[in-house]
């Protein structure tokens, strides 16, 4: 699964589950400021669930610099390719 469309499809499922928002629509530009419930605790839950869903592991330094879901998707893609 290194197709960006497929990555975003699964990332959307994870996002909806973590934030309990069945109607939420995400994009590459979506960031914490766009989602009222997205605080530091929810960020940790999101990252853990993304790791499980994609079968990858992130270093805290990789996650700390992410600005939006597009950057997260790019990181997922890079992890899946390596």
C-alpha positions as a Markdown table, in Angstrom:
| # | Residue | x | y | z |
|---|---|---|---|---|
| 1 | Unk | 0.0 | 0.0 | 0.0 |
| 2 | Unk | 2.2 | 2.8 | -1.2 |
| 3 | Unk | -0.5 | 4.6 | -3.2 |
| 4 | Unk | -1.3 | 8.0 | -1.6 |
| 5 | Unk | -5.0 | 7.6 | -2.3 |
| 6 | Unk | -5.0 | 4.4 | -0.3 |
| 7 | Unk | -2.9 | 6.0 | 2.5 |
| 8 | Unk | -5.5 | 8.8 | 2.8 |
| 9 | Unk | -8.4 | 6.3 | 2.7 |
| 10 | Unk | -7.0 | 4.4 | 5.7 |
| 11 | Unk | -5.8 | 7.6 | 7.4 |
| 12 | Unk | -9.4 | 8.9 | 7.2 |
| 13 | Unk | -10.7 | 5.8 | 8.8 |
| 14 | Unk | -8.2 | 6.1 | 11.7 |
| 15 | Unk | -8.9 | 9.8 | 12.0 |
| 16 | Unk | -12.7 | 9.1 | 12.2 |
| 17 | Unk | -12.2 | 6.4 | 14.8 |
| 18 | Unk | -9.8 | 8.4 | 17.0 |
| 19 | Unk | -11.9 | 11.6 | 17.0 |
| 20 | Unk | -15.3 | 9.7 | 16.9 |
| 21 | Unk | -16.4 | 11.9 | 13.9 |
| 22 | Unk | -18.0 | 9.7 | 11.2 |
| 23 | Unk | -18.5 | 12.7 | 8.9 |
| 24 | Unk | -15.1 | 14.4 | 9.1 |
| 25 | Unk | -13.3 | 15.0 | 5.8 |
| 26 | Unk | -9.6 | 15.3 | 5.9 |
| 27 | Unk | -7.1 | 16.7 | 3.4 |
| 28 | Unk | -3.4 | 17.2 | 3.1 |
| 29 | Unk | -3.8 | 20.6 | 4.7 |
| 30 | Unk | -5.8 | 19.4 | 7.8 |
| 31 | Unk | -3.9 | 20.2 | 11.0 |
| 32 | Unk | -4.7 | 20.3 | 14.8 |
| 33 | Unk | -6.0 | 23.8 | 14.5 |
| 34 | Unk | -8.8 | 22.5 | 12.2 |
| 35 | Unk | -10.1 | 20.0 | 14.7 |
| 36 | Unk | -11.3 | 21.3 | 18.1 |
| 37 | Unk | -10.8 | 17.9 | 19.9 |
| 38 | Unk | -7.2 | 17.6 | 18.6 |
| 39 | Unk | -5.1 | 18.3 | 21.7 |
| 40 | Unk | -1.8 | 16.7 | 22.8 |
| 41 | Unk | -3.5 | 13.6 | 24.2 |
| 42 | Unk | -5.5 | 13.0 | 21.1 |
| 43 | Unk | -2.4 | 13.6 | 19.0 |
| 44 | Unk | -0.7 | 10.7 | 20.9 |
| 45 | Unk | -3.8 | 8.5 | 20.3 |
| 46 | Unk | -3.8 | 9.4 | 16.6 |
| 47 | Unk | -0.2 | 8.5 | 16.1 |
| 48 | Unk | -0.5 | 5.2 | 18.0 |
| 49 | Unk | -3.5 | 4.3 | 15.9 |
| 50 | Unk | -1.8 | 5.3 | 12.7 |
| 51 | Unk | 1.2 | 3.1 | 13.6 |
| 52 | Unk | -1.1 | 0.2 | 14.2 |
| 53 | Unk | -3.2 | 0.7 | 11.1 |
| 54 | Unk | -0.2 | 1.0 | 8.8 |
| 55 | Unk | 2.2 | -1.4 | 10.6 |
| 56 | Unk | 4.9 | 1.3 | 11.0 |
| 57 | Unk | 6.7 | 2.9 | 13.9 |
| 58 | Unk | 7.6 | 6.6 | 14.2 |
| 59 | Unk | 10.4 | 8.2 | 16.1 |
| 60 | Unk | 9.2 | 11.0 | 18.3 |
| 61 | Unk | 11.5 | 13.4 | 16.4 |
| 62 | Unk | 9.7 | 12.5 | 13.2 |
| 63 | Unk | 6.3 | 13.2 | 14.6 |
| 64 | Unk | 7.3 | 16.4 | 16.4 |
| 65 | Unk | 7.9 | 18.3 | 13.2 |
| 66 | Unk | 4.7 | 17.4 | 11.4 |
| 67 | Unk | 2.6 | 20.4 | 10.4 |
| 68 | Unk | -0.4 | 18.7 | 8.8 |
| 69 | Unk | -1.9 | 15.4 | 7.6 |
| 70 | Unk | -0.1 | 15.7 | 4.3 |
| 71 | Unk | 3.2 | 15.5 | 6.0 |
| 72 | Unk | 2.0 | 12.6 | 8.0 |
| 73 | Unk | 0.9 | 10.8 | 4.9 |
| 74 | Unk | 4.3 | 11.5 | 3.3 |
| 75 | Unk | 6.0 | 10.0 | 6.3 |
| 76 | Unk | 3.8 | 7.0 | 6.2 |
| 77 | Unk | 4.6 | 6.5 | 2.5 |
| 78 | Unk | 8.3 | 6.8 | 3.2 |
| 79 | Unk | 8.1 | 4.2 | 6.0 |
| 80 | Unk | 6.1 | 1.8 | 3.8 |
| 81 | Unk | 8.7 | 2.0 | 1.1 |
| 82 | Unk | 11.6 | 1.3 | 3.4 |
